[in-house]
Amino acid sequence: MAVGVFGTPAAFAAETPSASSTVEPKASTYTCTSSHSGNTGSAKCVDLARLDRYRAKVTCIDSRGIQHTGYGPWKGGTSGQWSSYTCPGAGFFYKAGYQVELF
């Protein structure tokens, strides 16, 4: 299990608006994609191992300029499902990314 910057088991965390990246952890390759629509940011990853997981990491800025980071639900490494988070209230979307934990 790798330990990431946030003190949780994480080998890779990225924040890239509407982009895809391929990473080579362990001996395999996986691909993550992030996107947004309105106030909602989403992310999905494919080709992860069964015990690995991922989730959307979305940064919102409200009308006062206050920044908030929210996370979508964790998805299993082999699911290929979208994880999404919607900025609360009248929050304005700023950036969508993803967080991956490799076990």
Buried (B, 14 or more C-beta within 10 A) or exposed (E): EEEBEEEEBBBBBBBBBEBEBEBEBEEEEBEBBBBBEEBBBBBBBBBBBEEBBBBBBBBBBBEEEEEEEBBBEBBBBBBEEBBBBBBEEEBEBBBBBBBBBBB
